[in-house]
Amino acid sequence: MTTTSAIASPSASPNPLGQRLFQALRSDTVGGALLLIAAAAALIWANSPASGGYFTLRDIEFGYEPWHLRLSIGQWAADGLLAVFFFLVGIELKAEFTRGDLRRFRTAVVPITAAAGGVLVPALICAAFLLTRPELLRGWAIPTATDIAFAVAVLAIVGSHLPKALRLFLLTLAAVDDLLAIAIIAIFYTESIAVLPLVAALGIIIVYGLIVSRFRRFFVDRTWAAWVILLPLGLTAWAFMHASGVHATIAGVLLGFTIPAVVGRGSNRAIGTDHGASSDLSPSAEGLDRSGSDLAEALEHRLRPLSAGFAVPVFAFFAAGVDIGGTHGLASAFSHPLTYGIMTGLIVGKPLGILVSTWLVTRFTGGLNPGLRWADLTGIGLLAGIGFTVSLLVAELSFTAGSVEHDVAKVAVLSASLLSAALAALILTMRNAHYRRLLQARKQSASGV
C-alpha cells in the first residue's frame, strides 16, 4: 500500500535518484527548460539537411482505424499526450474554484478580468490584421493563449525578490486564461459533432467523477488503483471524445474537473501554485489535506513529472518543427499578414488587454492590491504574451498541416513568445533589483546601520 506520505516524501522512496528526478520535473524552471529544448531541437532538425527524417517520423501513422484512432505521431502528441497536460489544467482550475483565489470574488475579480482582457484584445487585434484575408480569419484565436509553464519558469528565474502577490496574480490569470482557451477550442474549433460518441464520452466522465468522489481516499492510499481503474476509464472517455469530433483534450479537462479538491487543514491553496523542488509550497506530506483524502493533490503530484518531463516536451517537439526555408522563407514569413496579426496580438495585445482591464476593474473594486505595482503588472502582461503550447495547438487546429499558413503561424508564435519572454525578463529583472534594494534597506534599518 502506498500512502500519501510515501508519495510525497523523497525519503520514503526506494529509489532516491528517481525521486530526485521526479521532484526536479515538478519545478516550473525545469519544465520550461525542457519545453524550450524540445522546441529548439525540432526547429534545428526541421531546418537541417536531415529534415526529411523529422517529417517522416512526425507523419508515421498507427492506431485502430475503425475507432478513428489511426493518427500520425504528431497527431497523437497533440490529441493524446496533450490531454495529460489538460487533465492537470482541469485539476488546477477545480482547485482554484474550490480552495484557491477563484473561490473569493473580491480576490479573484481583478485577475479574472485581466485574463478576459488578455484574451479579447489579442483576438481583436489579430482579427483586424486578417480582415482583408478572410481565409486567414480562422487563426484569430492563436494569440489568445498564455503558456503557464514558460511564463512561470521565466518568473522563477528572474523574480527571486518579487512580491508573492505578483506570482499569485499570474497563476490566477493563467488559470482563467486556460479556461477561456479551452472554451474557444470547444466552441470554435469543432466543425462537426457525432452525438452518440459525445454522449458516451460524457457518460463515462460522469461515472469517472462519481467513482473518484465516492472513493477518493481509496485512490490516494493505493497508487495501483488509479492506474488499474481510473486510467482505463479516462482513456475510454478520451477515445469517445476524439470520435465525436470535439477536440480530445477537452476530455482531459473535464476529467480533471471531476477530481475532488477538498479544503483541509494545512491546505488552503490551489494546486500548481509552485512546483519547485525547494519551495515550501511544493506537494509534501505536510501540504496535503490532513484527512489523507486529497485526491487532487495526490494526482497532481504523481502526474506533474509525466506532463512536464514527457507529454508537453514531446508535443512541443512535434508541433514546433517548421521548415522555415532559410533566410528567404523567414523573410516571407515576416511579410505575411498572419505573422503581423499573431505577433502583435501576443506582444502588444496581451499586456495591453491585461493592463487596461485591470485598470478598469480596480476603479470599481477599491484599487490595486497593495503588494502590486503597475510596473510589475507590465512585466506580467508581457509574460502572458508567451503563447507557445496552447497557441501552437490552436495553430494546428486553424490551418491544414504543411500549408504555408500553418508554418507561418508557428513561426509567428515561436518568435512572439521568445520576444515577449525577453522583454518581460528585462522589466522584471529591473523590478527584482528594486525589491532587492528595498529588502536590503529594511535589513540595514532593522540592524541600526
C-alpha positions in Angstrom: 0.0 0.0 0.0 1.3 3.5 -1.0 0.3 6.2 1.5 0.1 9.9 0.8 3.3 10.5 2.7 5.1 7.8 0.7 4.0 9.6 -2.5 5.3 12.9 -1.3 8.4 12.2 0.7 11.7 11.5 -1.0 12.9 9.5 2.0 10.1 7.1 1.5 11.2 6.2 -2.0 13.3 3.1 -2.5 14.9 4.9 -5.4 16.3 8.3 -4.2 17.8 9.1 -7.6 14.4 8.6 -9.3 12.7 10.6 -6.6 15.0 13.5 -7.1 14.4 13.3 -10.8 10.6 13.4 -10.4 11.0 16.3 -7.9 13.1 18.2 -10.4 10.4 17.6 -13.1 7.9 19.3 -10.7 9.9 22.5 -11.0 8.5 25.2 -13.2 12.0 26.1 -14.3 12.9 22.6 -15.3 9.6 22.1 -17.2 10.0 25.3 -19.1 13.6 24.5 -20.0 12.6 21.0 -21.3 9.9 22.7 -23.4 12.4 25.2 -24.8 15.0 22.4 -25.6 12.4 20.3 -27.3 11.2 23.2 -29.5 14.8 24.2 -30.4 15.7 20.6 -31.3 12.7 20.4 -33.6 13.5 23.6 -35.3 17.1 22.7 -35.8 16.3 19.2 -37.2 13.4 20.5 -39.4 15.8 23.0 -41.0 18.9 20.8 -41.3 20.0 18.6 -44.3 18.4 15.7 -42.5 15.0 17.4 -42.2 13.3 14.6 -44.2 13.8 12.3 -41.3 12.0 14.7 -38.9 8.9 15.0 -41.1 8.9 11.3 -41.9 8.9 10.5 -38.1 6.2 13.1 -37.4 3.9 11.7 -40.1 4.2 8.0 -39.2 0.7 6.7 -38.6 -0.5 4.0 -36.3 -3.7 3.1 -34.4 -7.0 1.3 -34.9 -8.8 2.8 -37.9 -12.4 1.6 -37.1 -12.2 3.6 -33.9 -11.0 6.7 -35.7 -7.6 6.3 -34.0 -5.3 5.9 -36.9 -3.3 9.0 -36.3 0.2 10.3 -37.1 2.7 10.6 -34.3 2.3 14.4 -34.4 -1.5 14.0 -34.0 -1.0 11.5 -31.2 1.1 14.1 -29.4 -1.4 16.9 -30.0 -4.6 14.9 -29.3 -3.3 12.3 -26.9 -0.2 13.4 -24.9 -1.5 17.0 -24.5 -4.6 15.6 -22.8 -2.4 14.8 -19.8 -1.4 18.4 -19.7 -5.1 19.5 -19.9 -6.1 16.9 -17.2 -3.7 18.8 -14.9 -5.2 22.1 -16.0 -8.6 20.8 -15.1 -7.4 19.7 -11.7 -5.8 23.1 -11.1 -8.9 25.0 -12.2 -11.1 22.9 -10.0 -8.7 23.5 -7.0 -8.7 27.3 -7.8 -12.5 27.4 -7.7 -12.7 25.1 -4.6 -10.0 26.5 -2.4 -7.8 28.9 -4.3 -8.1 32.6 -5.2 -11.1 32.0 -7.5 -13.3 31.0 -4.6 -13.4 34.6 -3.3 -14.9 37.1 -5.7 -13.1 40.1 -4.2 -9.7 38.4 -4.6 -10.4 36.8 -7.9 -12.2 39.5 -9.8 -9.1 41.5 -10.8 -7.0 38.7 -12.3 -10.2 37.1 -13.9 -11.0 40.4 -15.6 -7.3 40.8 -16.6 -7.4 37.3 -18.1 -10.6 38.2 -20.1 -9.0 41.4 -21.4 -5.8 39.4 -22.2 -7.9 37.1 -24.4 -10.2 39.6 -26.0 -7.8 42.3 -27.1 -5.2 40.0 -28.8 -8.2 38.3 -30.6 -9.5 41.6 -31.9 -6.0 42.8 -32.9 -5.3 39.6 -34.8 -8.7 39.7 -36.5 -8.1 43.3 -37.5 -4.9 42.3 -39.3 -6.7 39.5 -41.1 -9.9 41.2 -42.2 -8.7 41.7 -45.8 -7.8 38.0 -46.0 -11.0 36.0 -44.9 -9.3 32.7 -45.5 -6.9 33.6 -42.6 -9.5 34.7 -40.1 -9.6 31.1 -38.7 -6.4 32.0 -37.0 -7.9 34.8 -34.9 -7.6 32.8 -31.6 -4.0 31.8 -31.9 -2.6 34.8 -29.8 -5.2 34.4 -27.1 -3.4 31.8 -25.0 -0.7 32.0 -22.3 1.8 29.3 -21.7 1.9 28.9 -17.9 4.9 26.6 -17.9 7.1 29.1 -19.8 5.7 32.2 -18.0 6.2 30.8 -14.5 9.6 29.5 -15.5 10.8 32.9 -16.6 9.3 34.5 -13.4 11.1 31.9 -11.3 14.4 32.6 -12.9 14.3 36.4 -12.7 12.0 37.1 -9.8 13.6 35.9 -6.6 12.6 39.1 -4.7 9.4 40.0 -6.5 6.2 40.1 -4.3 4.4 36.9 -3.8 1.2 38.6 -4.8 2.6 39.1 -8.3 3.1 35.3 -8.7 -0.4 34.6 -7.4 -1.8 37.2 -9.9 0.0 35.4 -12.8 -1.2 32.0 -11.7 -4.8 33.0 -11.3 -4.7 34.9 -14.6 -3.2 31.9 -16.3 -5.8 29.5 -14.8 -8.7 31.6 -16.2 -6.8 32.1 -19.5 -6.6 28.3 -19.8 -10.3 28.0 -19.1 -11.1 30.6 -21.8 -8.7 28.9 -24.3 -10.5 25.5 -23.6 -13.9 27.1 -24.3 -12.6 28.7 -27.5 -11.3 25.3 -28.7 -14.5 23.6 -27.8 -16.8 26.2 -29.4 -14.9 27.5 -32.4 -12.7 24.6 -33.5 -15.2 21.8 -33.5 -16.5 21.5 -37.1 -18.9 18.6 -36.7 -20.1 16.6 -33.8 -21.1 12.9 -33.7 -23.7 12.8 -31.0 -23.6 9.2 -29.8 -19.8 9.2 -29.2 -20.1 12.5 -27.4 -22.9 11.2 -25.2 -20.8 8.1 -24.4 -17.8 10.3 -23.5 -19.8 12.5 -21.2 -21.5 9.5 -19.6 -18.1 7.9 -18.9 -16.8 11.2 -17.5 -19.8 11.3 -15.1 -19.2 7.7 -14.0 -15.5 8.6 -13.5 -16.5 11.6 -11.4 -18.8 9.6 -9.2 -16.1 7.0 -8.6 -13.4 9.4 -7.7 -15.8 11.4 -5.4 -17.0 8.3 -3.6 -13.7 6.5 -3.2 -11.1 9.4 -3.2 -9.4 8.2 0.0 -9.1 4.7 -1.6 -7.3 6.1 -4.6 -5.0 8.3 -2.5 -3.9 5.3 -0.4 -3.5 2.9 -3.3 -1.4 4.0 -6.2 -2.2 0.9 -8.2 -5.9 1.6 -8.1 -5.6 4.8 -10.1 -3.8 3.0 -12.9 -6.0 0.0 -12.9 -9.4 1.7 -12.6 -9.1 5.4 -13.4 -6.7 5.2 -16.3 -8.8 2.8 -18.4 -11.9 4.9 -17.8 -10.1 8.1 -18.7 -8.7 6.6 -21.9 -12.1 5.3 -22.9 -13.6 8.8 -22.4 -10.8 10.3 -24.4 -11.3 7.9 -27.3 -15.1 8.6 -27.5 -14.5 12.3 -27.2 -12.0 12.0 -30.1 -14.5 10.0 -32.2 -17.2 12.7 -31.5 -15.3 15.4 -33.3 -14.7 17.6 -30.2 -11.0 18.1 -29.6 -10.0 15.2 -27.4 -8.0 17.3 -25.0 -11.4 18.6 -23.7 -11.9 15.1 -22.2 -8.7 15.7 -20.2 -10.1 19.0 -18.8 -13.5 17.5 -17.9 -11.9 14.5 -16.2 -9.7 16.9 -14.2 -12.7 18.9 -13.2 -14.3 15.8 -11.6 -11.4 15.3 -9.2 -12.4 16.4 -5.6 -10.2 19.2 -4.3 -11.2 19.2 -0.6 -10.4 22.0 1.8 -8.5 20.6 4.7 -6.3 21.7 7.5 -3.0 23.0 6.2 -4.2 23.0 2.6 -5.8 26.3 1.5 -4.1 26.9 -1.8 -4.7 25.9 -5.3 -2.9 23.0 -6.9 0.0 24.1 -9.1 0.9 27.2 -7.2 4.5 26.1 -7.0 6.3 23.0 -8.3 9.8 24.0 -7.3 11.8 21.3 -5.5 12.8 23.6 -2.7 9.6 25.6 -2.3 7.6 25.4 0.9 4.5 25.2 -1.4 5.5 22.1 -3.2 3.5 19.0 -2.5 4.6 17.3 0.7 3.2 15.2 3.4 2.6 18.4 5.4 1.0 20.2 2.5 -1.6 17.5 1.7 -5.0 17.5 3.3 -4.6 16.0 6.8 -7.6 13.8 6.2 -5.5 11.9 3.7 -8.2 12.2 1.1 -7.0 15.0 -1.1 -7.0 13.1 -4.4 -6.5 16.3 -6.5 -3.1 17.0 -4.8 -2.0 13.4 -4.9 -2.8 13.0 -8.7 -1.2 16.3 -9.4 1.9 15.2 -7.6 2.1 11.9 -9.4 1.3 13.2 -12.9 3.2 16.5 -13.0 6.5 14.8 -13.9 4.9 12.9 -16.7 3.3 16.1 -18.1 6.4 18.3 -17.7 9.0 15.7 -18.5 7.4 13.9 -21.4 3.9 14.9 -22.6 4.4 18.6 -23.1 8.0 18.4 -24.4 7.1 15.7 -26.9 4.1 17.8 -28.1 6.4 20.8 -28.4 8.9 18.7 -30.4 6.4 17.6 -33.0 4.5 20.9 -33.1 7.4 23.3 -33.3 9.2 21.7 -36.2 8.7 24.1 -39.1 10.7 24.2 -42.3 11.4 27.9 -42.4 13.1 27.7 -45.8 16.2 29.6 -44.9 16.5 33.4 -45.0 14.1 33.6 -47.9 11.5 31.6 -46.1 12.0 33.6 -42.9 11.6 36.9 -44.9 8.5 35.6 -46.5 7.0 34.6 -43.1 7.7 38.0 -41.7 5.9 39.7 -44.6 2.8 37.6 -44.1 -0.3 39.3 -42.6 -0.8 36.3 -40.3 2.6 36.9 -38.7 1.8 40.5 -38.0 -1.6 39.6 -36.5 -0.3 36.9 -34.2 2.9 38.7 -33.1 1.1 42.0 -32.5 -1.6 40.1 -30.6 0.8 38.4 -28.3 3.4 41.1 -27.8 1.1 44.1 -27.7 -2.4 42.8 -27.3 -1.7 40.6 -24.2 -0.1 43.3 -22.0 -2.5 46.0 -23.3 -5.6 43.9 -22.6 -4.4 42.9 -19.2 -3.3 46.4 -18.1 -6.4 48.2 -19.4 -8.9 45.6 -18.0 -7.0 45.7 -14.6 -7.1 49.5 -14.5 -10.9 49.5 -15.3 -11.9 46.9 -12.7 -9.7 48.4 -10.0 -11.7 51.7 -10.5 -14.7 49.8 -9.0 -13.0 47.5 -6.5 -11.0 49.9 -4.4 -7.7 50.0 -6.2 -4.8 47.6 -6.9 -3.5 45.1 -4.4 -1.1 46.9 -2.1 1.5 44.3 -2.9 1.5 45.1 -6.6 2.7 47.9 -8.8 1.8 48.9 -12.3 5.4 48.4 -13.4 5.2 44.8 -12.0 2.0 44.1 -13.9 3.5 45.4 -17.1 6.1 42.6 -16.8 3.4 40.1 -16.1 1.4 41.3 -19.1 4.4 40.7 -21.3 4.9 37.3 -19.7 1.4 36.5 -20.7 2.4 37.0 -24.3 4.3 33.7 -24.2 1.8 31.7 -26.1 3.6 28.5 -27.1 1.8 25.3 -26.1 -1.9 26.2 -26.5 -1.1 28.8 -29.2 0.7 26.1 -31.2 -2.3 23.8 -30.6 -4.7 26.4 -31.9 -2.4 26.9 -34.9 -2.7 23.1 -35.6 -6.5 23.4 -35.5 -6.7 26.5 -37.6 -4.8 25.5 -40.7 -4.0 22.4 -42.6 -0.8 20.7 -41.6 2.0 21.5 -44.1 0.3 24.6 -45.6 2.0 27.9 -45.8 -0.4 29.4 -43.2 0.2 26.5 -40.8 4.0 27.0 -40.9 3.8 30.9 -40.8 1.5 30.7 -37.7 4.0 28.5 -35.9 6.9 30.8 -36.8 4.9 33.8 -35.5 4.0 32.0 -32.2 7.6 31.0 -31.6 9.0 34.4 -32.5 6.5 36.3 -30.4 6.9 34.0 -27.4 10.7 34.5 -27.4 10.4 38.3 -27.8 7.7 38.5 -25.1 9.9 36.4 -22.7 12.9 38.6 -23.4 11.0 41.9 -22.8 9.3 40.5 -19.7 12.6 39.3 -18.3 14.2 42.7 -18.9 11.4 44.6 -17.0 11.1 42.0 -14.2 14.8 41.9 -13.7 14.8 45.6 -13.1 11.9 45.3 -10.7 13.6 42.4 -8.9 16.6 44.6 -8.4 14.4 47.3 -7.0 12.8 45.0 -4.5 16.2 43.5 -3.5 17.4 47.0 -2.7 14.3 47.7 -0.6 14.9 44.5 1.3 18.5 45.3 2.0 17.5 48.8 3.2 15.0 47.3 5.6 17.5 44.9 6.9 20.1 47.7 7.5 17.4 49.8 9.1 16.4 47.0 11.4 20.0 46.4 12.4 20.6 50.0 13.1 23.2 50.5 10.5 
